[in-house]
Amino acid sequence: MTPRPIIDWHGTQRDPGPQEVDRAEAAAARVRREVAEIREAAGRLAADSPGERAVADFLRTQATLLERAGGTAEHVATLRPHQDTREEPGMLPTAARSALLIARAYHPAGAEGPAR
């Protein structure tokens, strides 16, 4: 899928340029990787204690919301900062960023069990 047409302040519509398409596809690929990472951690946590099951539910919910908001090049252009996983200096982490950080803390790449 390609990004949606771009509409300026005057209502003029144009198709996205090649750089804008590449940027959107790269951002969508990043979102899909992070969604997979969050879901993998949620799957591993789901079989543990009730507290960890609650964390897994949070992770699954955030993964679904993130995927819907920016999982395709068409939708990633409308991904708002409060929905994204990117770190914003001086700002509190968003729920999606928190889910990603939790996933990475519990299951760093290739690790078994929680990182302690």
N, C-alpha and C positions, 0 to 999 in steps of 0.2 A: 504494500500500500504506500502511496505517496502522501506527503503532507497536504493538508487542506490548502485551498487558495488563500493568498494573503490579501487582506482588505485594509487599505489605509484610512486615514481620518476622513478623507473626502468620499469614501465609499467606492473608490477605484479598486477593482479586483485584478489580481495577476497570479499566475502560477508561480510556485516557488522555484528559485534558481537551483542549479546543480549543487552549489555549496550548501544551500539551505536543506536540500533533500539529503545530502550526505550527513549533515549535522543531525537532522531528525532521525535518520536511520541508525546513526551511532548512539544517540541518546536512547532510542527504543531498545537497541541491543543491550545497553547498560542496564536499563530497567528490567528487561527479561532475565538477565544474569542475576541481578539482585533478588528478583522475585523467586527464582529457583533456589538461591542460597537461603533465603528466609524460609521457604517451604521445606527445604531439606532439614534445617534445624528444627522446625516445628514437628516434622515427622519423627525425628529422633527423640524429642522431648515428650511426645504424646504418651509414651508407654511408661513414663516415670511417675513421680509423686503427683498428688492433686495440684500442688502449687505449680509444678512444671507443666501440667496439662493446661492450666489456666494461661500460662505464658505461651504455650503452643497455640491455644485458641487466639490469643492476641496476635501472634505472628501470622497465623493463617488469614485472619481478617485483614491485617495490614497488607499482606501479599496480594490478596484479592483486590483491595482498593487501589493499590499501586499499579497492578496489572491493567485494571480497567482504565485508569487515568493516563497511563503512558506506555502501554505495552506494544503499541504499534506506531510507526512513523506518522500516521494520520493523527493520532491522538496526543503524541508526545509534545506537539507544539502548544497544546493548551494545558500542559502539566504546570500547575501553579507551584510556587515555592513552598507553600504549606503542605503540598502533596508529595514533594520530591524527597529523595534520600541524600541529596547533596548537603555538605556541611556549609552552614552560613556563619561566618565569623561574628561573634558577638550576639548571636541569637541562640535561644534554646532549641534543642533538636526537635524536629517534627516527629509525629507518631511513626511515619514510615522510616525516618532515619533511626529512631529509637529501636524499631523492630530489626533493622539491619544490624545495628550495633549489638543488640541482644543475641541475634543469630551468630554473629562473628565471635562474641564472647563465649558462647556455649559450645560452638563448633567451628573453631578456626579451620581453615582449609586443610583437609586431610587428617584432622584430629579425631580421636575417639573419646566420647564422653565430654562433660563440661570442662572448660579451661579453668584451671584452679591454680 
